[in-house]
């Protein structure tokens, strides 16, 4: 301890040199070969950690897929696996942070690399961080909490697994009463070369992930404690159709909702033993009479213990004469010149199997399954005949007759009025003749092509015959401006064009200037 004010004596210099020599000798107690061996172990453990992480991720993915298929059954396992995954990641990440801190203190932040430690033989950093700074005690408590969490997921009767967990994640101090009684962190990190401390922490990470692997696999297997991959067994009857036409054959597939390929259940339906082919048994019965029919029976399957467990089933189906429903969507007649929406339905028959034909018009199927009818001639009935493809054969189901009419005329209005008193300024402000369909369900638009207006002005009949389509022409406006109170104005020769392109003449409308 020399300074300018207190120079070292020869004795002090000799003691200092001896201290340096002793320190060097202590450092040499750990050979370079041993330190290099730690590095190799570190690399091997890191590879093992990567394998654990990949395999654990696969099992978590399997649990998530099972949960998506069966929420009720897998919800408890999904919740436990989520807690396990979070706890394991937090602990592994915390240990990784400790490793990085040790290496930074020894090698500097720029040179820090936990896979390539420079100051391998440093005997002070591990003790400083893990013992003096209390990080070892903190780690011990986190490992203990993780151990208690995973033990909570294991049944008390699974003693072998519980014992393995306690050994793998042990944080016990050395046994009391011994001369070298030490705390867990002191026993692990006191006077340990830096590379040894880093390798030890990596080993703890591997133990955490190994335990995670055991527990997540344990949780996954607990969902399959029964040999069947579901928690409820129900007999399943799948008929080709619950509505059968007279003369046809009723068919149904009978199976377990989940299939166990290691055995074929015994299926008895309406007193008959059915052959079990592949994964299903098929029942068939000719439908010779109309009315409600019953299908009932039992499926016998063998449990893992060898016990025969029955599952009964029962269903009802109807055999009926051919029937069809044909209804116009808007009303009970078809109108010429417009699209008439129609719905066709045959109970028990798929819409794809239905075909329709019409007289006096055309009928076409829409993408949504509905139909559009365009009749040809008003005053002549249209007949729609419905056919169905039943068991490969085209069968006529029903024919229905509809009346065909022309679309009614629209009503001409000015400012919403069909005639009567109107103020001259209102008449001029409206500026046009409009037409609309009254009490008609179809959304049809007629356009005004032309109209004329006439009135008696100063004893003379004045008429302006040309409009600007639906608007008053300039000549018609000048004429209206000359009208006085109580004078009559008639709008006539109103020509309109329909959506089918044909023109019509509408009745005249008359107003009196108010």
Steps between C-alpha positions, in 0.01 A plus 500: 500500500761754392439868421717807462450579871556143616751315280501117507762329708699207355291265717176636362623462144591136571151429648336659196702286262414187699127593474526528125677167475234336722219642289664367188540159658132493597403587146714217369301252714240501218686384192435633154371157393233505770391851399478390136294199608250739663470682169422175318236413762352849462463450124349154548246624754403788273422252223297291746304811602413568135371144459284530813355829380407358158343183641311692767365738235369201301313364804355843579384519139332157530319614815383819327371303200312264732357801682372648173322171429356453850489811718312344792730201538831676447433831678656391838806352327533807278496725808763292686728474197478877454614560859780245463624649173506853644677398821765294320575779252527763773742283700715406199513865387598610852787250512614613154513855635718387791742328261528812291560717809785276618672507162454877460666564838795278403548566126335840453177575319655514154675164537221326697407162346364225726603241239858626483607621845840671504569515877419133553716466814363806684422380855339820631213597268278200582530554876452874465173481302344181628599527870592856594235666280236242600419383146557137602243522779253663261560222246455232767162647597388516135598136440316397817186687387523335158542159666188551713303613194581190296446267797150647524428359153602143597268262682627387845476140383762562228784472754774415250449819300470713815825355636679569172382862506617551858844363415535692172392834651648457847602825675584346838796616707767247593391276785503673845758383752775448248819705520451636148131597545433757227202669338397385151644807330829486692543131422435566132693823429766566767853514348377343175675605176286725285463239225385252766238744634367568149489128421322431829235761417456343156454163671228654718328626185510148359352362824217754483423408138535128569245533778277707272519222239402236758206703628361618165516140377332390823221757446457395137479134594247574773255602225540149357463313828207321338575309185227691319593846376187663639325535833148409392381214287185534296350275238481692170243430230552684172211450257539590136168679542241523776231553236449209264273492197261211465657227293854597595737339756593645838873479574698603808861470616545391861832552679670623813565870500873420544658199341727253678679316222612222737150356527173479309188550712198274469205687343142379539226704328129411508599150615748441217876452538672734256830428330766750611703590192794734540388765747122477463199273492227577244129442558248490214124445495260527201246783541185327376240675716457862602518617862751540783752220549741426788854376495643388833770268623825477691875525436714276720868588536775366724674733748874482576419284802323247278149594615226518238330839513175552307382827344137503391360714220158589366377726221184567301461562131203564273397329180272727296351541158691736271433864592634827377459863594501759221432857603554831325705723726299817433134394446277232351532606133779552250543832317619537143815699434657475847702250705263299721695341791386146586599256775485125442533249783444126523515372861780252551661565161815701450453822298778381268283200405202716395429605139213725383331545161240762396246562224431849362829645613849424625632400843864518608677407822691763696830447692313521834267213402195712414347525153400785264191462279442713187152423356444565130133585442252666735161332538645153445586280798852376574557150640810413705591133523758389756722196452744341748800276452427224753746214530626562147158529336312812385153505657217746444382634834228758436356753254348834603314755286537882528310788342693744283420872491645818359668734742242765608542858387686741722326813631598849377549767768626855539658575837335181630150612388277315250293814433296763686601843624864604483680831541668633189835543679483138621421382147795693358732392783424130445589551134415151387254211473592188697357147480495234770362152558228494763414183696746292300767284666749496215767767495431634150602832352311672215642809330297786353574546129264790416182678604297803389322771701203714401281767654256776402673839519307820422234297324736302283609137533876495534693166475869424521565146378873453550654440842863453596459129578345510849566872549292800391644654184574874485184555291292309755649707785415828318147375456466411869628846599200654316246305706294684757321379810218246441615430145521131401807323369492154347802271448422236239655268243738380770728245334718278722754225432514183713801290604429266207537789253132526400312834519156571647258792503373598845172672587495883519527689829337842561581780743340832597724790593446590865 
